[in-house]
Amino acid sequence: MSSSSSRMPLIDMVKGVACITIVWHHLAFYGPMSDIAQPLGPALMAWLYDYGRMAVQVFLVLGGYLAAASLAPQGVARFDHAGTAVAKRFVRLVVPYAVALLVTVVVAALVRPWMAHPSVPEEPTLAQLLANALLLQDIVDEDALSAGVWYVAIDFQLFALSVLVWAGVRALPGAWAQRHGAVLARGIIVAGVAASLWAFNRMAGLDMWAIYFFGAYGLGMLAYWAVRAPSPAGWLSAILLLGGVALAMDFRGRILVALVTALCLVVALRSERVRGWGGFAPLVRVGQMSYSVFLVHFAVCLLVNAVVSHLWPASPVPNALGMLLAFVLSLAAGRLLYLRVEQHVPTWSTALRWQAGLVGAGMLVAVSNNWA
């Protein structure tokens, strides 16, 4: 989801649509505005609530596609050092992430006294703040500070796992391993996709680990190699076989979305006309800043929810308009975060400062509430 990836208008448009869907899913999922506005469009609200989350699968596939493009376009690692590649990814993800979480902590503290609703995060603890800052919240069983932050942790895990696969293959001794490294690495990726789709993704208890999501991510990698191949038949067959067997074993709507996304990427991006298309400019712009919008929208929605539901606690129309306002303000806040933070090349010192600010602000909120 990071904007550092090479730009392609079609991919940015798809990211934009997926981002908008996720924001509206969260608007429907986290009330109270959606609860009050629900009678105006019960079917739409139910669809957003139940199926909007599947847009995450689109991001997973795109993440795998872009990871293959940046890490191993020919199937062989093109990065120099695995540790450096992983560290750069962590810093790039965590700087806007920490800024957005700090905003969420402050907003939650502001609205908590006058909006009693399950969507309002509880007062943070030091352990919770540290776990969220280090992308470990689900692994150590701490509550997330904001909606959707689990995805950032999974994205980082998936990227790190991919780096380790290619670095491990490159480090193998022997002439055969060196000559056939690309085939071996791609074979490991395909095996990992099969293991994830056919086994790990069917175990709900693994949903805080990369192996649960590697199936969709790996399908994106296969889609990239299909786009780049002289003939896509082999890669398309692999994608269809992996996804088709997974659905036959245990039909999951999320896997169907990932499979269709991967196949559509191949078909679309093998067309020179589609690759050269400039796209629909507003959606392209949303796609470019989708990571920042994804990070900050919960804080915006929380604040608008608190104000609108307080002023019009039982009026569907004002609350529906409030949902629309929250969406527009989320895009505006995301653009601000994108321009002021995400677009700037981050450093470790920047990351540490913002993480320290997040932890410090969270503890200040906790102490202030205890004194009150």
PETA-V791732 format. One record per backbone hydrogen bond with DSSP energy under -1.0 kcal/mol. CO is the residue of the C=O (numbers start at 1). NH is the residue of the N-H. If there is no record, write none. Layout:
# PETA-V791732
co:CO nh:NH
co:CO nh:NH
This chain:
# PETA-V791732
co:2 nh:5
co:8 nh:12
co:9 nh:13
co:10 nh:14
co:11 nh:15
co:12 nh:16
co:13 nh:17
co:14 nh:18
co:15 nh:19
co:16 nh:20
co:17 nh:21
co:18 nh:22
co:19 nh:23
co:20 nh:24
co:21 nh:25
co:22 nh:26
co:23 nh:27
co:24 nh:28
co:25 nh:29
co:26 nh:30
co:32 nh:36
co:33 nh:37
co:34 nh:38
co:37 nh:40
co:38 nh:41
co:41 nh:45
co:42 nh:46
co:43 nh:47
co:44 nh:48
co:45 nh:49
co:46 nh:50
co:47 nh:51
co:51 nh:54
co:52 nh:55
co:53 nh:56
co:54 nh:57
co:55 nh:59
co:56 nh:60
co:57 nh:61
co:58 nh:62
co:59 nh:63
co:60 nh:64
co:61 nh:65
co:62 nh:66
co:63 nh:67
co:64 nh:68
co:65 nh:69
co:66 nh:70
co:67 nh:71
co:68 nh:72
co:71 nh:78
co:72 nh:75
co:81 nh:85
co:82 nh:86
co:83 nh:87
co:84 nh:88
co:85 nh:89
co:86 nh:90
co:87 nh:91
co:88 nh:92
co:89 nh:93
co:90 nh:94
co:91 nh:95
co:93 nh:97
co:94 nh:98
co:95 nh:99
co:96 nh:100
co:97 nh:101
co:98 nh:102
co:99 nh:103
co:100 nh:104
co:101 nh:105
co:102 nh:106
co:103 nh:107
co:104 nh:108
co:105 nh:109
co:106 nh:110
co:107 nh:111
co:108 nh:112
co:111 nh:114
co:111 nh:115
co:115 nh:117
co:117 nh:120
co:125 nh:129
co:126 nh:130
co:127 nh:131
co:128 nh:132
co:129 nh:133
co:130 nh:134
co:131 nh:136
co:132 nh:135
co:136 nh:140
co:137 nh:142
co:146 nh:149
co:148 nh:151
co:149 nh:153
co:150 nh:154
co:151 nh:155
co:152 nh:156
co:153 nh:157
co:154 nh:158
co:155 nh:159
co:156 nh:160
co:157 nh:161
co:158 nh:162
co:159 nh:163
co:160 nh:164
co:161 nh:165
co:162 nh:166
co:163 nh:167
co:164 nh:168
co:165 nh:169
co:166 nh:170
co:167 nh:171
co:169 nh:172
co:174 nh:178
co:175 nh:179
co:176 nh:180
co:180 nh:184
co:181 nh:185
co:182 nh:186
co:183 nh:187
co:184 nh:188
co:185 nh:189
co:186 nh:190
co:187 nh:191
co:188 nh:192
co:189 nh:193
co:190 nh:194
co:191 nh:195
co:192 nh:196
co:193 nh:197
co:194 nh:198
co:195 nh:199
co:195 nh:200
co:196 nh:201
co:199 nh:202
co:200 nh:203
co:203 nh:206
co:204 nh:207
co:206 nh:209
co:209 nh:212
co:210 nh:213
co:210 nh:214
co:213 nh:217
co:214 nh:218
co:215 nh:219
co:216 nh:220
co:217 nh:221
co:218 nh:222
co:219 nh:223
co:220 nh:224
co:221 nh:225
co:222 nh:226
co:223 nh:227
co:224 nh:228
co:225 nh:229
co:232 nh:236
co:233 nh:237
co:234 nh:238
co:235 nh:239
co:236 nh:240
co:237 nh:241
co:238 nh:242
co:239 nh:243
co:240 nh:244
co:241 nh:245
co:242 nh:246
co:243 nh:247
co:244 nh:248
co:245 nh:249
co:246 nh:250
co:252 nh:256
co:253 nh:257
co:254 nh:258
co:255 nh:259
co:256 nh:260
co:257 nh:261
co:258 nh:262
co:259 nh:263
co:260 nh:264
co:261 nh:265
co:262 nh:266
co:263 nh:267
co:264 nh:268
co:265 nh:269
co:266 nh:270
co:268 nh:271
co:271 nh:275
co:272 nh:276
co:274 nh:277
co:280 nh:284
co:281 nh:285
co:282 nh:286
co:283 nh:287
co:284 nh:288
co:285 nh:289
co:287 nh:290
co:289 nh:293
co:290 nh:294
co:291 nh:295
co:292 nh:296
co:293 nh:297
co:296 nh:300
co:297 nh:301
co:298 nh:302
co:299 nh:303
co:300 nh:304
co:301 nh:305
co:302 nh:306
co:303 nh:307
co:304 nh:308
co:305 nh:309
co:306 nh:310
co:307 nh:311
co:308 nh:312
co:315 nh:319
co:316 nh:320
co:317 nh:321
co:318 nh:322
co:319 nh:323
co:320 nh:324
co:321 nh:325
co:322 nh:326
co:323 nh:327
co:324 nh:328
co:325 nh:329
co:326 nh:330
co:327 nh:331
co:328 nh:332
co:329 nh:333
co:330 nh:334
co:331 nh:335
co:332 nh:336
co:333 nh:337
co:334 nh:338
co:335 nh:339
co:336 nh:340
co:337 nh:341
co:337 nh:342
co:338 nh:343
co:341 nh:344
co:347 nh:351
co:348 nh:352
co:349 nh:353
co:350 nh:354
co:351 nh:355
co:352 nh:356
co:353 nh:357
co:354 nh:358
co:355 nh:359
co:356 nh:360
co:357 nh:361
co:358 nh:362
co:359 nh:363
co:360 nh:364
co:361 nh:365
co:362 nh:366
co:363 nh:367
co:364 nh:368
co:365 nh:369
co:366 nh:370
co:367 nh:371
co:368 nh:372
